[in-house]
Amino acid sequence: MLQSELWKKLKLSSRDGSRLSLKLERMGTINREKLLENDRWTYKLILKKTPISTQSIENSPCLVCTVEQKCSLDGEISPKTCQLIEDWVIAEYKKPSKAKK
C-alpha cells in the first residue's frame, strides 16, 4: 500500500499519515520504500510478517475440554462459570513474567 493511500483511507491529513507510517516503521511493523508515483515521491508501505504466538493460550483447558461442544455463554456449561478456566487464569497470572528480570 502506498503511504498516500493509507492516510486517505484513514481520513487523515498527509502530515498525520506520514507521522503514522514513520511510527509504524520505528515500531518494526512495516518497511517503507521510497518510490515515484504519478510524478510525486511517496513511500510504499510493506507489512513485516510477524510470527503468530500461541503462547497466550498454551495449557488452556478449553483446548482439551471433553465438554467443549456443550459450552456456550448462556448454557449450563459456560466459560463464565468454568472452574477449569478460572484455575488456569489464576495459575497463568501467578507465573513469573519473562519480561521481568
WOQUI-V862450 format. One record per residue. N is the residue number from 0. D_CENTER is the distance of its C-alpha to the mean C-alpha in Angstrom with 2 decimals. Layout:
{{N	D_CENTER} {N	D_CENTER}}
//
This chain:
{{0	19.21} {1	21.71} {2	20.99} {3	23.64} {4	21.95} {5	18.69} {6	20.63} {7	22.82} {8	20.12} {9	18.57} {10	22.20} {11	22.17} {12	25.14} {13	25.41} {14	25.36} {15	22.14} {16	20.50} {17	21.82} {18	20.58} {19	17.01} {20	17.16} {21	18.85} {22	16.24} {23	13.44} {24	16.01} {25	16.78} {26	13.23} {27	13.43} {28	10.87} {29	13.93} {30	17.62} {31	20.30} {32	23.59} {33	26.52} {34	28.51} {35	31.35} {36	30.63} {37	33.56} {38	35.45} {39	32.69} {40	30.44} {41	26.73} {42	23.68} {43	21.82} {44	18.08} {45	16.75} {46	13.12} {47	12.95} {48	11.89} {49	9.87} {50	10.78} {51	8.86} {52	9.98} {53	11.93} {54	13.36} {55	12.17} {56	14.20} {57	16.99} {58	20.31} {59	19.20} {60	22.50} {61	21.20} {62	20.82} {63	24.58} {64	25.87} {65	29.23} {66	29.06} {67	25.50} {68	27.11} {69	28.91} {70	26.01} {71	25.02} {72	24.23} {73	27.87} {74	29.60} {75	31.78} {76	29.08} {77	25.95} {78	22.77} {79	24.10} {80	27.17} {81	26.27} {82	27.75} {83	25.94} {84	22.48} {85	23.94} {86	25.46} {87	22.32} {88	20.23} {89	23.18} {90	23.58} {91	19.96} {92	20.37} {93	23.65} {94	22.43} {95	22.61} {96	19.43} {97	19.12} {98	18.34} {99	21.69} {100	24.79}}
//
